[in-house]
Amino acid sequence: MSNNRKYLIFEDTKSTPSLHEIFDECIVAIEEGSTRLSNTRNEAGYPSYKCFRIQGREILVNAVLEYYLFKAGGSDFDYDKAVAFTEKMRKLCGWSWDIDTTLRYWVERVIRAPFFEQVNDSYGYPEWKLKAGEPSWQLSESYLRFACYIAISKVKYMGGDGQYAASEIFKIVTALGSKLPADLKKNGSGDLPLEIRQYKTDLVMCDANDVFATVKIKVKEDSEEAYSQVLDFLCNLLSYGFPSSYTIKFSSSEKNWLAIKSLPKKGVHQLFANAIKWQALHPQIENYARLAMKEFEWYNDLEDEYCAMPGTFAVFALGLLGERYHPLLCDYLSLCDGEHQSLQGDFVLAYVEQYGFTDLGLELYDLCDQNIQHLPKKLTTLYAKRK
């Protein structure tokens, strides 16, 4: 090699064919579960990276996956084997930068580059358009299925950030004539049992799609039992492993909203403003909130100043009831991403206006102040006048 680096990268297999044996051995070890993740040794001028150690050599994680996919390419590309190996890598390494970036490059190199060219839309933004003329060759269904597997994984493991990347993959796969994205939009990935993703009674209709991270809920009769069924559905869905960032599309003839200024009037807001009026449902609402609350995850249909962590409206609905749910409020205010979300300031303002700067109100103010870019001006004014 032309430098003093001791760890191996994929390009080394091109310049030094004898290294194929070490890479092949690493792949077998991963498939058999006989290797584990390690770190490269400290070398002057080089940071430490995640790697596998084989025959005393260190192979970077992305190098192993890139080598595997390179060897697997060709007319006999095996979708099932490619997914099985990638899943073993994911379980060893998590959906890490190494895994995600390698798979993104694979899509760009194998699926996009041969068939698409970059153009600008009417607003000057880049988009991908099929190249003129018929391609001299076509990708097999196995390649397109693997691209869709990558898109689904991005939704599962990257939260809101994965949604856009997945939609771009689905667009190019659809443009190549595949019906796979349409089938996934209709039926989901197939990983969720039917009884988990669909629920229908005389009172409600619920349907979830894990590929597009959407939950559709229709309440046919506004009653305690109807909302109890909805909450059970949501809790079962999240407990099973539904994507942590998602959209709730809710419809009901009754439209209530929480007494908090600036909250977006979206379906998920309406859902919990409706459900909160039944005291017997409050434990179910808290259960949903606890399952839904995850830092850096979002309701995907809320953007900009309305960004909200899942569970937000359930927490706010319970929080306005008083001190009983103070621990839940504290957990929420400590967890939410104050760099991107500001709705918590509107909630604390509404809480203080209702209950005043009690000891509990002061604690909520302090927690919010520590986890928000700018408190509402009216809230800071009330705080300054509290004595």
Secondary structure, DSSP 8 states (H G I E B T S, - for coil): --SS--SB-THHHHH-GGGHHHHHHHHHHHHHT----EE---BTTB---EEEEETTEEEEHHHHHHHHHHHH-STT--HHHHHHHHHHHHHHH-S-HHHHHHHHHHIIIIIITTTEEEEE-TTS-EEEEE-SS--SS---HHHHHHHHHHHHHHHHHHTHHHHHHHHHHHHHHHHTT--HHHHHHHH--S-S-HHHHEEE-SSEEEEEETTTTEEEEEESS-SHHHHHHHHHHHHHHHHHT--SSBEEEEE-S-----S-TT----HHHHHHHHHTT-GGGHHHHHHHHHHH--TT--BTT--GGG---TTHHHHHHHHTT-GGGHHHHHHHHHHS-TTT--HHHHHHHHHHHHH-S-HHHHHHHHHHHHT-SS--HHHHHHHHT--
